[in-house]
Amino acid sequence: MTFISAKPQLREPESHPANDNHLSALADTSILQLINDDDDDVADIARRAERLGNAVVIVMALCLIVAPAIYLALAYAL
């Protein structure tokens, strides 16, 4: 099985094609290189994202219930 890394390997500036518009130092930097590889941090981020997603779904459900109720109360009360 072939191992595929999410982080691309940096190329040496000498191996880049000749291009005046190419910044060799900045072009190969990736946001993935700034992320720590610690599994505990990744698991913590995943837990927080899951909790936030659950909270968003609950708030959306409440808004879908409460908004029509307020509309009906205002429409028939006036």
Legacy VTK file of the C-alpha trace (Angstrom):
# vtk DataFile Version 3.0
C-alpha trace
ASCII
DATASET POLYDATA
POINTS 78 float
0.000 0.000 0.000
1.356 3.417 -0.907
1.714 5.978 1.871
0.402 9.387 0.853
1.258 12.300 3.121
-0.986 15.336 3.481
2.109 17.502 3.754
3.954 17.904 0.474
7.698 17.691 0.530
9.548 20.937 -0.065
11.583 21.161 -3.224
14.974 22.771 -3.345
15.001 26.193 -5.072
17.435 24.829 -7.651
14.892 22.265 -8.864
12.152 24.816 -9.629
11.394 25.649 -13.237
12.714 28.988 -14.457
10.018 31.563 -13.849
10.536 35.186 -12.897
7.144 35.349 -11.208
7.789 32.357 -8.976
8.797 32.953 -5.368
10.566 29.730 -4.550
10.639 30.216 -0.800
6.984 31.156 -0.392
5.394 28.968 -3.052
6.102 25.683 -1.303
4.974 26.688 2.159
1.698 25.245 3.227
-0.724 25.883 6.066
-0.429 22.177 6.858
3.173 22.720 7.933
2.019 25.079 10.685
-0.249 22.466 12.273
1.285 20.436 15.087
1.326 16.696 14.576
0.337 15.977 18.164
-2.587 13.525 18.186
-3.994 14.954 21.419
-4.337 18.395 19.826
-6.035 16.954 16.763
-8.457 14.955 18.913
-9.218 18.052 20.983
-9.934 20.095 17.857
-12.206 17.335 16.547
-14.114 17.185 19.853
-14.614 20.954 19.909
-15.745 20.963 16.266
-18.241 18.180 16.967
-19.669 20.023 19.979
-19.945 23.231 17.971
-21.687 21.367 15.148
-24.168 19.827 17.572
-24.892 23.236 19.097
-25.462 24.761 15.654
-27.907 22.004 14.685
-29.855 22.452 17.938
-30.056 26.238 17.500
-31.193 25.829 13.892
-33.920 23.397 14.975
-35.111 25.777 17.674
-35.204 28.663 15.212
-37.227 26.575 12.763
-39.753 25.873 15.519
-39.862 29.277 17.215
-39.860 31.541 14.130
-43.131 30.187 12.641
-44.730 30.207 16.109
-43.870 33.880 16.558
-45.108 34.668 13.062
-48.435 32.905 13.667
-48.867 34.573 17.069
-48.255 38.010 15.600
-50.351 37.386 12.481
-53.460 36.269 14.384
-53.070 38.573 17.358
-53.162 41.769 15.308
LINES 1 79
78 0 1 2 3 4 5 6 7 8 9 10 11 12 13 14 15 16 17 18 19 20 21 22 23 24 25 26 27 28 29 30 31 32 33 34 35 36 37 38 39 40 41 42 43 44 45 46 47 48 49 50 51 52 53 54 55 56 57 58 59 60 61 62 63 64 65 66 67 68 69 70 71 72 73 74 75 76 77
